[in-house]
Amino acid sequence: MEKVDLDRYEITGRLGVGADYEVRAAIDRKTGQKVAIKRPVPQAISRNQHNAIEARTEKVLQAYQEVGATTPLISPILGYTERSVHDGFFGDELGQEYQVLVEERASGIPLLGDMMSKFKGVPIGVGQNLFALFPLVQPNNIPAHPIHNQLLDLEEVYLKAGYIILDLRPQNIFYQPASGRVVVIDTGALARLDDDAPRGRVPLDVNDVCLEILKFYTTPEEPPDSPAGYRDARGIRPIVDIGQELDEMTRNLAESTPAIAEAGTVILNKIKERSYADYTQFRADLTNYLDRITERNSALANAAENRQTWFEAFQWLKEDYWRGFLFDPDSELAGYVG
């Protein structure tokens, strides 16, 4: 990771925009490498309200230097700029100094597509639904629960250095269906375990991570009975009130089978008591919960019909929208046989 001059890059498109960052696709003129150019959202910059985002960027860079470069589960940060006015490069007139990150483009598809594309009819939630919430079909080369386990692998690496990564929502996760590989593209919601507690609540710790994984990547619901059930994302609003989230999850579990309800309740009770000290016991409890869901889904009277519905939704990944990422559907989807 080094300081870079943006003049070496040529912008080729827009990848997306989130609450804090705007991301552009670009090519390194020297190497031909495809990269992602990330800066604070222009609205915040123009109003000179981007200092908090800049502070977050500094924390990300510090943590990446300490530990991030040791794991393939994070999109590599290739370089960063000085704080400067970058109007000429981006073609705007914001007139404010800010820092820009250059990252390697992640291969695969985001588990949640760009929210603006939803209004164009894109089934933006299909990745989250197919591969995390309802993985009814999976090639033999991919181990069970690949998304969950890799996110926990990443969190374990950061925990050893005293960090937790939050905001693990599916728009921040890229997935390669052929290999089951996960890459996290945004670690901006990074916290040190010795940071001050957020106002009005207990200090952040691994239990907050466990709750996010449970919320964004699991559901006790039965698989959708029509492809439309795979179109939209589920449960992606940020966690604001932990008690409210736990109560909602408890109600959802009550509508499931006794085995699923029991396994899920074990996790909810431990998160409520904040009894997870690391990810070892949570991984075991989560695996048990997911295994019970898999068993239930396989034993449903309409299991064959559910698989056919899954494959119908799966065909959406061949649409042009997904080809805009570093994703070749012909090779990535070949291992899935309908």
N, C-alpha and C positions, 0 to 999 in steps of 0.2 A: 504494500500500500504506500503510495507516494503522492506528493503534491503534483497536480497536473494543470496543464493549460487547456482550456476548453477549445481553443482553436484547432486542436488535433482531432476533434470529433465533428461529425456531420449528422445533424438531426434528420431522422428518416420518418418519424411518425410520433403519435401520441399513444402511450401505453395505458394511462389512467390517472385518476386523481383521487386522493383520499382526504381525510379530515385535515391532515398536516402537510402532505407532500404531493407534488405533481411529478409525474414520471414520463420522460420522453425516450423513445427508441433512438439509438444513434449507432454510427459505425466509426471505429477508430481508423483514421486515415492512414496511420503508420502500419497497423497490423491487419486491418480488415476485420477485426473482432467486433461482434455485435455487443453493444453495451446498453445499459439503462442509465439515463441522466436524471438525477433526483434533486429537486429543490423544494423549499417551502412553497405552499400554495400561493399563487400570485396575489390573491385577494388580501392575504395577511401581509405580504411584503409591501404592497402599495399603501397600506394603512399603517405601516411601521408597527405591526402587531405580531411579528414573527420571532421575537426574542426567545420565547419559550420553546419554539420549534428548534431554533439554533442551539439552545442549551441541550435539548434532547439529542440533536445530531452529535454534539461533542461527547455526550455520554456513550452513544453508540460507537463512535470511533475509538474511544478509550477501551470499551469492553471488547471490541473486535481485535484490537492490538493485543489484549491480554489473553483472549481465548478463542475468539470467533474464527480466526484463520486455521485453527486446529481441527475444525469439523466441516465435512462436506454438506452439512444440512442447512447451511446459511449461504445465500448467494454472495460470492466473494466481493468485497469492496476493493476495487482496483485503485482508486485514488480519490482525492478531494481537492478542492480549490481553496485559496485564501478567501476571506470575506472581502467581497468586492461588488461593484455594480456590474451586472452581467446582461444589461439590456441589449447590447449588440449581438450577443450569441443567441438569445431567445427571441429577438425581434420585437421587443416591447419597450415601454418607457416607464418602468417602475421607479427608477431613481433611488433605490435603496441598496445598501450592501447586504450580502448574504452569502452563505457557503453552499457549494454544490457538491454532491457525491456522485461518483462514477462507479457503477457496479456491473458485474458480469450478468448478461441476460440469463434468466432462469429457463431451463428447458421444461416442456410440459405445458399444462393448462392450469390456470388458477381454479381452485375449488369453488370460487365464486367469481363470476365475471363482473365487468364494469357495470355499475348500477344504471348508468345512463343507457346502456345497451338493452336493458330490460324493456324500455319504452319503444325499442325497435323490433320487439318480438323475439329477442334472443333468450333462450332458456338458461339464464345465467347461473341458476342453482344446480344444474345437472351434475356437476362434478362432486359437490358435497353430498348430494343424494345417492348417486351411483356408488361412490367409492368409500364413503365414510359412514353414512347413516344406514344405507340399505345395500351392502356389498354382497348381493345374492350370487354373483358370478365373479370368479377370480382365477386367473391362470395358476397352474400348479407351481410355477417358479416363484410365486409371491407368498411369503409367510403370512400367517393370520394377523389381522389387525395392523397392517403396515403403517397407516397414517398415525394412529395412536402411539404405537411403539417408537416411531422415529421422533415424534414430537417430544416424547419423554426422554429419549436418548439425548436430544438437544438440550432440554432443560437440565438434565443431569450434568452435562458438561459445564453449563453456565453456573449451576448451583455450586460446583466445586470452587469456582472463583468468586462466590459470594453474590451472584446475580440471579434474578428470575426474569423471564421474558413473558410479558403479558400481551393482551390484545392479539390472541392467537386465532382471530377470526379467519374464515376460509378465504377471504380475498387476499390474505397475506401468505397463503400456502400454495405453492405450485406442485403438481402431481404428474408423474409419468406413468400412464396406465400399463405399459409393457413391462416395466421393472418394479413398479410400486414405490419408486423413489420419491421422496419429499424434499423440497427446498423451501426454506422460509425467506421471504424477500423483504421483510420489514421487521426490525427489532427495536423500533422507536419507543415502544412502551416498555422500556427496560427499567428495572428497579434494583438497587442494592438492598441486601437484607438489613443493612444498618441505616438505611434512609429513614427520615422521620415519617411517622405514620400519617396517612392522609387525614385531613380534618374530619373528626367525628367518627373514626373507626379505628380498629386495631391495626398494628403494622402489617404490611404486606408480607406474605410468605408463600410456601409451596402450596398451601391449601387454596389460595386464589388461582393458581395455575390449574390445579386439579378440577376446580369448579368450571373453569373455562373449557377444558378438554371435554368434560362431561356435557356441558351445555351445547357446544358447537359441533361435536363429533359423535354424539350418541343420541338415541331416542328409543323409548320402549314401544313406540307405535309399530303396528304391523305395516309391511311394505305397501306402497300405493297400489290400488287396483286399476289405475289408468295411467298412461304416460304423463298426463297433466300434473300428477302428483310429484313428478321429478323436476318440474320446471323452475320452481322458485326456491330460494334459500329458506332455511328454517332456523329460528332461534338466534338470529345474528345481532340483535340489538345489544349494545354494551351492558355489562353487569353494573348496575347502579346500587341496588339494595340486595345484599347477599341473602338476608332472611327471606325476602320475597322470592328470589330465585329458588331457594331450597324448598319453600312451600309449594311453588308451582311444580317443581320436579316430583315432589312427593305425591301430589294429586295425580300427575300423569302416571306414575308407577302403580297407583292403586287400581288403574284400569287394565293392568297387564296380568300376566300369569303369576302365580305365587312364587315360582322360582326366580323370575325376573325381578319381581317386586322385592323379594328378600335380598338378592344380590345388590340391587341398586340402593336399597335403604341402608345397607352397611356402609356404602360410600358416603351417602348424604349425611349420615350421623357423624361419621368421622370428620367430614369437612365442617359441619356445624360446630363440633367440639374443637376444631383446629388441631386434630391429633396427628395428622400426617407431618412427620419431621423431614422426610425426604420422599423420593418417588418409588422406592422399592415396594412398600406395602400397597401403595396406591396402584402400581402397575399390576400387582397380583389381584387386587380387588376388581380393578377395571377389566382385566382379562376374564375373570370369572363372570362378571356381568355381561360382557360382550358374547362370551361363549353361550350363556343361557339364551340370549337373544337369537343367536345363530341357530341353536337347537329348536327354538320355537318356530322360527321362520321356515326351517326345513320341514317341520312336521305339520304345517298348516295344510288344510284340505285343498286349498287353492294354490299350493306352492308352485306347481308347474305353470299355472296361469300367471303368477307373480313374476316368474323368471322371464316369460315371454314379454310381459309388460316392461320389465327391466331392459330387455334387449331393444324394444321399440324406442325407449328413451335414449338408449346408448347410441342409436343411429344419429342423434343430434350432434354428436361430437365430430361428425364428418362435414358439418356446415362450415362455410367460409370464415365465420367469426373466429373459430378456434384455430384456423390456419394462420391467423395474424400473430399468433405466439410462436415460439420455437417448438412446433408440434406438427408432426407428420402423421395424420390419422391412419394412413395405409399401413405403416410399420407399427405404430403404437397400439393399434387395436386388433392386429392380426391374431394375437393369442387368445382372443375371446371368441368362442364358437357358439353361435346361436342354434 
